[in-house]
Amino acid sequence: MPSTILCVDDDPNYCRILARAFREQGHQVVTAQDGENALDQLQALQPQLITLDVMLPRRDGFSVLEEIRRTRGAKLPVVLLSGCRFSPEYEARAKELDASVVLTKPVPLKRLLEVASDLLPEASAGPGPAQAVDLTGTLDELPFPFLLHHLHGLRASGVLRVQKDTKKKLIQLRNGRPVTVRSNMVKETLGHLLVASGRITWDVLHEAVQRVKEGEGLQGQILKAMYMLDDQDLAQALHSQSEEKLLEVFSWEGGTFRFQQGARIRGEAVGLKRSPASLILEGLRQRAPMALLEAYLEDRRNLHPAPSGVPFHEFQDLEIDDATERVLAELDGATPISALGGWSDTERRILVGLVATGLVELMPRPVSQPVRVPRRRARAIKEKVHSVDDRAEGKRTERVRCELTALAERFEGDDPYAMFELRPESSDAEIRKTYAELAHRSHPDRFARDGEAVRRLAEQVFDRVSHAYHSIATEADRKRTATSRAENVELEQGHQALRAELAFQQGQKELRARHYGEALRKFAEAVEAYPEEGEYHAAYGWALHLANPEDPARIREAKRHALYGKKLAPERSAPLLILGRLCKAQDKIPLAEQLFTRAVELDPDCSEALQELRLIALRRERGKGGLLKRILRRSA
């Protein structure tokens, strides 16, 4: 018999996604958006599980849970959720009321399904979380920006299919971030976008299309062969094409969606670099129909916009320009949307964008103590994000990863003051300032393209930063601070990721010093500690070859490791770069060139792959020059 789950959250979009996910697991689901409605639903139903948000209108989650325990006893499992880290006082209250599990949002979808499966009675647990989730719906009930935002928070991986009339898009999500987009629209092909931007003419496009039909290759490679683009131009054009395909969806009025958990788009495609929040804000500012946004604001005219208190959203990777800064600075939680009638269309677009990204919350009542984001704080957020988002620099990955591991080592202790490098007598403002800086530096958005082990490590560090802050944020918190926490499985996984990343970085250092045997040993440690990370396997293969460059058997083994690394990390350039170098070592130059080109397409700033391509082109030109001299000598 299927179980019944009651999902209680003030965000109807979040409720819709959770309801669909649980229904796909074979459960019956009912939702409620406030505490009173939740208790009404509880009387009418006999749920086997409740997911309950703490911050609810009309009656908060603790009050609801207290009533549940009074009327239904302690046996009914309740998952308590909050957008902010639970304070010691909240944790004590949750324990007193027998909350089954306490989770900080946003929670990965996989984790939520696992928790539900563990708490539900065996006979009613359904097929369990191993079954892939398939979410379907319309973009009228769950608009695209909010769908994208919640899938990001749930760290969902799979394919999001959106369709309106004859338009169809496939969006590959990996850990909640869009990484690849496919489209059936002719105007979004590479050639048409290059014509629209003035990079090529219609005549050039016509010739390229004809050559594609004749089987000469892909359009981008043909344009490169025609000297219309070089490798870096092509890579940049492909990235712009991917962004355009995604941003165009924001202009749709309606449509349908289907998210298939775990699915993958066939074939290789260029990855998107920008964060979901950045794409959502631009899509709403530049593409969304104004009439839809006005209708959205009108439906919420009595709500009060206030800066979000959810750390994951507050510190996400988002470009904040001057106009966005001004809007943020005006939102204090005391002014309803109805009083913002004098705002320009641009300001109103930005407001919806900030709500859709979770940076701003809509409160049912004015906040008791109005909070206004200082302009200097908004500016600081902007400057910090821009200062770390230096992907154009080839050394960015190594520098940021070293910084993350240093933070992880620093946060392995239990003393929050030592973690923050502050004194117990530090003021609330000093603690908040340090927290904001550390939260920016460790936010998972910064490391979304750096591999599974690094992402897990970032989530662990970010969680530790938030936990440490909320234990010393105020004088009352500091008095209640507990000095230790019991370790759990999730923490141990974070330690494994840290050990693996440290070993990998040490291996890279040994590689640069040409200590190939020691590098091989360090990469082996990284693979053993975190075998799910593709970049570690590829690096192990490269060191294996360098340690035994004359052994044909070793180079074949090295390629197997690099290929496995590519399979685990298809969106990253490092395994492709290593595979290309291994092919080059075997004198398979055409194949090596293809792999280097693919690496640049994935990451236009992959300077090592660009250098390899330039060397191949230089040798090719020199070869042509030598051949021409020989021909001229013969003719003489």
N, C-alpha and C positions, 0 to 999 in steps of 0.2 A: 504494500500500500504506500503511495507517495506521501512524503512528509509535507507539512505546511510551514512556511517560513514567513515571518512578519518583518519587513524591512522598514525601519523608521529613520528618516533623514529629511531635513528641511529643504534639500535640493532635489526637486522632482526629476531632473535629468539623471542624477546619480542613482536615484531609486529605480528609474526605468532600466538602466544598464544592469544593476544588480539583479533586478527581477528577471530580466531575460537570461542572464547567466545562470541563475539558480533553476529556472524552468528548463533550460537545456540539460541540466543535470537530473531532470526527472521530478523536480519538486513543484508544489503549488506555492504561489507567492502572492502576498497581499502587501501593499505599501501604505505608509502614512507619513504626512509631512509635519505633524506637530504632536505634542505630548498627549493632548486630550483625545485627538483622533486615534492615536495609538491605543489608548486604553479602551476606547469604544470598539476598535477592531478586536482587541484581546477578548472582550466579553462575547463578541459574536463568533469567535473562532476558537479553535483548540490548537494553536501552533506548537510545533515541536522545537522551534528555534526562533529567537528574536535577534536581529542586528539593530542596535540602538545607539543613535548619536547622542552625545552629551548635550550639545547646544541646540535646543529645540525651542520654537515659539510656543506660547501658551502654558507649557509645562516642561521643565527641563528633563534631561534623560535620567538624572539621579532620582528625581521625584517619581518618574514613571517606574523606574526599577524598584523603588521602595514600595510602590503600590502593587507591583507584580509579586514581590516577595510576601506582602501582607495577604494577598488573595490567592496566590497560586503556589506559594511555598518556594523552597530552594531548589527544587528539582528541574524546573524549566531552564534550559541553557540560554544565557543572554550574552551576546558579544557586544561589549561596550566600545564605542568608537569616538575619537575626538580628533579634530584638525590640529590641535596643539598637543605638545608633549604633556602627559599627565603629571601634575605636580604631586609631591608627596602627600598632600592633603587629599587630592583626587584619588590617588592610589589607595589610600587608607579607606576612603569612602567606598570605592569599588569593591575592596576586599570585604568590608563590613556587610555590603549588600549581596555578596556571593556572585559577583560578575564572573562568568565562566572564563572569558578571555578579555583582555584590555589591549586595544590596538590603536596606533596613531595613524591617522589618514594623511596622505593617500596610501592605501594598502594595496600591494600587488594582487591582481585578480587571482592568480594561482594560490596565493596564501589564503585569501578569503575562502576559496572553494575547499582548500585542505582543512581549514578550521571548521567549516560547516560539516564536512564529512566526518571529522573526528567527534563532533558534539552530537550529531543526530543519532537516534537509535538505529542499530544495525538493520533492522527489518525495513526501515523507511528511508535509509540513506541514499537510495537511488544508485545509479551506476558509478558514483564517485568521481573525484576530480580528474581521474585519468582520461575521461572522455573529453574530447575537444569541444569548446564552447562555440556555438554558432548563433550570433546575435543578428536579428533582422528588425527593421522598422522603417519609418518614414522620416525624412528630414524636416517635416512640418512639426512633428511631435518632439523630435530630438534634433535641433539644428546642428549643422555640420561643425561650427566652431566649438560647441559644447561637447559634442561627441568626441572630437579630436582631443579636447582638454581632458576629459574623463578617461579616455583610453591611455593618455599619457600618465595620468595619476595612477592608474591600475597597472602600469608597466606591461601593457598587453603586447604580445607578439603574434603576428598573423597577417592576414590580408583583409583590408577594408575595401569593399566594393561599393561604389556609389554610382547611381544612374539617374538620369533625368531625360525622359523621352529617348532620343537616340544616342545621347551622350553617355559614355561609360568610362569610368576610371577605376584602376586597381592601385591601391596604396599599400605598400609593404610597410608594416610597423615592426620595429624591433625594440623591445623594452619601452614601448609607448611612444617612440619617436618615428615619424615618417622618414624612411630612408630611400624609397624608390617609388616612382609613379609611372604607370602605363596609361595610355589614353588611346581611344579610337578616333579622335578628332584629327582630320587632315591638317587643319590650321596649326596644330600643335606639333607637327613633325619638325625635325631639326631644320630642314631646308626652308620651310615657310617662316619659321621664327627668325632665321638669319636674313631672309629677304625683308621681313617687317622691320628689323633693326638696321637695315641698310648695309649689312656686312657683305652680302652677295646680291647679284641681280637675278631677275627671272630667267634670263638666258643661261646663266651658270647653273641655276637650280634645274632647269629643263635638261641640260646635258648630264648632270649628276643623276637625275631620276632615270634617264635612259640607260646609263651605265649600271645602275642598280638592277634594272630589269634584265640587262644582259648578263647578270651574274658576276659582276666585277667586285662585289662586296657591299658593305654598309655605306650609307650615304655620307656619314662623317668621314670615314676613311677615304672615300672617293674624293671628297672636297679637299682633304689633306693632300692627296696625290696630285690634285689639280693646282696645288700651291695657293688655294684660297684661305687655308687655315694651317697653323702649325700645331704641334701636339698640345701646347698649353692653351691656345685659342680654342681648339676643339673641346678640351676638357671643360673650360669655362662655359662654352656654349651649351654643352650637355647639362651642366649644372643649372644654368639659367632656364633651360628647357624643362627640367624636372620641377623647378620652382613654379614656373608658369602653369604647368599642368595642375599642380595642387591649388595654387591661388585662384585659378579660374572657377573652382567649385564654390568659392565664397559668393560668386555672383548668381548662383542658382536660386530660384524661388521654388522650393520644394524638391522632391525626388525621393529615392529610397536608398537604404544602405543595408549591407550585410557584412558582418565581421566574422571571419573564420579563424578561430584561434589555432595557431601552429601552422597555418597554410603558408606557402611561399610562392612568389611569382617565378615562373619558369624563366630560365636564361639569366644572363647578367645584365645589370643596368646600373646607371650612375647613381650614386647615393646623394641624398640631400644633406646639407651640413647644418642648416639653421634649426634652432630649437622649436618645439611645437608652439610655445608662447609667442615667439617672434613671428612665426608664420600666421598664427591666429590674429595677432594684433594688426599685422599688415593687411591680411585678407579683409578684416572688418573695416579698416580705415580706407582702403583703396578700391575694394571690389563689391562689398555687400550693398544690395539695394537699400537706399535710405528709408523707403517706406516700411521695409521689414524691421529696421532698427527702431524707427519711431513707434511702431506697433508694440515692439518689445518693451520700450521704456514706458509707454502709456499704460500697459498692463501692470506695470510695477511702480506707478507714479507715487504711491504712498510709502514706498520703501526708502530706506536711508543708506546711501552708499558710504562705506567706511573701509579704510585700509585693512587688508586681510591680516589675521594673526596666525595663519598657517605657514610655518617656516618653509615647507617644500615649495609653496607658491610664492611666498614673499621674496625668496632669494633665487628664483629660477633664472635661467639664462634669457634675458630680454633686453633688447636695445631700447633705451628710454631717451627720446629726444626732448627738446625744450617744450614742445606742445604737450607731450605726455606728462612731463614734469609739472607743468602748470596745472593740469587736471588733477593729478595726484595731490598736489598741495592744497587744492580747494575742497577735498573730500574729508569731512570731519566726523561723519557718522551722526550728525545732528540735523542735517538738512535733507528733506525728502527730494526725490527726483522731480516732483511737481514744482518745486521752487527753482529749478534750473532751466526755466523756459528761455532765459536770455542767452543761453549757451549757443555757440555756432554749431553747424552740422559737423564740423571736424571734431569739436570737443565732445559732442554727443556720440560720435563714432568711437572716439577714444574711450569714453566711459563704458560703452558696451564691450569694447575689446578688453578693458581691464577686468570687467566682471567675468567675461568668458575665459580669461587666463587664470582666474582665481586670485588675482592681485588685489581685487576689491570685492567686498562682500556686501550684499543687500540685506540690511537689518530691518526686521518688522517694526521696531520701535527705536527712537533716538537713543544712542548710547548714553549711559549715565554720566560718563566723563568724556566729552568730545575729544577725539584724537585727531590732530592735524599733522600730516607728514611734513616735517620741515623741508623747505626747498633744498637746504644743504644736504639733507639725507637723501632726497630723491636724486640730487646731483651725484652724491657719493655712490649710490647704487649704479647709476649710469657709468661713472668713471671706472668703478671696480670691474663691472662686467666687460667693458671695452678693454681694460688693461689686461685682463686674462684671456680675452678671446682673440689671441694673436695667432690664429691658425696659419696665417700667411707666412709665418716664420718657420723655417724647417726644423728648428730646435724646440718648437713649442711642446710637442708630445713628451720628449724626454724631460724637459724642465718641469712641466706640470705633474708628470707622474712621480718624479723625485719629490716634489713638494707634497704630494698626497701621501706618499709612504712616510715622509717625515712627520706629517700630521698624525698619521695612524699610530706610529710609534709613540708619539707624544701623548695620545689619548688612550693608551693601553692601561694607564693607571686608574685609580678611583678618586683622586683628589681633584675636584673641579677647578680649584684655584691654581693648581700646578698646570692643569690642562690649558687654562686661559692665560697662564703666566701673569697672574694678578695676586694681590694680597687680600686677606680676609676683610681688611678695612676699606677695600675699593668701593666706590659709589655705584649706585644703580646705573648711572649714565656711563661710567667707565666699563662696567660689565656688559651693558647693551652694545656699546661701540665695538668691543672685542668680539662679542658674539656675532654681530653683523658681518664683520670682516672674515671670521672663520667660517661662517655659514656660506658666504660667497665662495670662498676658496675650496670648500668641500662639497658644494652642491652637485648631485649626480649629473645634472645637465652638462656640466663642464667636461665630463668624462664619457659621454654617451658613445663616442666614436673610438674609445680606447680599449675595447675588449671586455669580455665577460668578467674576468677576475678584477680588473680595475673598477668596473661599474659596481660590483658587489662591495669592494673595499670602500668606494666613495659613499655608498649608501650606509655602510657601517659607521664611517667617520662622521657623516652628516648627522646620523642618529645620535651618536655620542656627543657631538657638539650641542645639539638641541637638548639632550638630556642633561648635560652639565649645566647649560645656561638656566634651565628651568629649576634647577636645584639651588641656584644662588642668585636668581634674578632680583629678588627683593629682600629686604631685611627679614621678613617673615619666612621666606623660603630658606634663607641662610641658617635660620635657627632650627629649621626642621630637617636640614640636609642629612641624609644617610650617607655614610662614607663608603659603603660597598654594596654591590649587587651580585646576586648569584649568577654565574655564567650559564648560558643556555646554548642550544645547538646553533642558533643564528649567530651568536657571538663567535663560536668556534669556527664557523664558515668564514667570518670576517678575518679571523686570525690566519686561516689557511690562505686566503687571498693575499694578506699582507706578506706572509712568508714567501709565497710564490712570486709576488711582484718584487720583493727585495732580492731574491735569487736571480730574477730576470735582469734587473738593473745591474747587479754585480757581474752577470754574464756579459752584458753589453760593454761594461767597463773593461773586462778581460779581453773581449774581442778587439776593442780599439787598441789595446796594448799588444795585440797579436799573441796573446797567451791562449792559443786555441784549445788546448787540452783542458785548461781550467775553465774556460768559457763553456765548453761542452758539459763539464760537470755541473756548473751552475744552472745551465738551461735544463739539464736533466732534473735537477731539484725543483725547478719551477714547474715542469710538466708533471712531476709526481705530486706536488702540492696542489696543483689546480689543472687537472687534465682537460677541462672544458675550454681552456683558452687556446685558440688557434695560433695566435702569434708566438706563443711559447714553443709549440711544435715546429713551426717554420724556422724559428731561430735555432732550435736544436739541430734541425737538418742542415742548416748553413754551417754551423760550427763543426758538425760531423764531417762535412766535406773539407773544410779548411784544415782540420786536424789530419786529414788523410787525402790530400789533393790528387795523388797519383793512383788511387785505388778505384777502379771502375765500379766495383761492387758497392763501395761506400757512397759513391755519388748517386747510384740508383736508390740506395736506402735513404739517402738525404732527400731525394726528390719525393719519396713516399711520405716522409714526415712533412715536407713542405706542402704537398697536395692535401694531406689531412688537415694541416693548418688552414689552408684555403677553404676547405669544406666547412670547418668550424667557424671561420670568420670571413664569409664571402664579401662583406661590405668594406673590408680594409685593404690597404695597399701593401702592407709589409709582406704578407705571404706571397703575393704576386711578384714583388721586387726580388725576393729570394729565389722563387722559382725561375724567374728570368735570368738571374745570375747563374743558377745551376745549369740551365739550358745553354747559356753562353759558354760556360766551362766545357760543355760537351760539343761546342762549335755548332750548335743548332741556332744560328743567328736569326732566321726568320721567326721561329717560335719565340725566342727571347724577346725580339722586338715587339711581338704581339702582347706578350706579358707585361713588358715595361709600359706599353701604350695603355693597356688596361689599368695599370696601377695609377697612371697620370689621370685617366678618366675618373677614377674613384676619388683621387686626391690631386687636384691641379697643382698643389704646392709640394708634391713629393719630389724634392730636388734631386734625390739620388736616381730615381727613375728617369727624370728629365736629362740628367747628365749621361746616363747610359744610352738614351736615345740619340743624344747629340754625338756621342762617340761612334755609334753605329752609322749615323748619317755621314760623319766626317770620313770614316773608313770607306764608306761606299763611294763618296765623291772622289777620294784619292784613288780608289780602284778604277773609277771611270777615267780619271786623268791618265793613269798608267796605261790603260787600254788604248786611249786615244793616241798617246805617244807611240805605242807599238804599231798602230795602224798607219800613222804618218810616216814612220821609218820604212815600213814595207812599201808604201806607195812611192817613196822617194827612190 
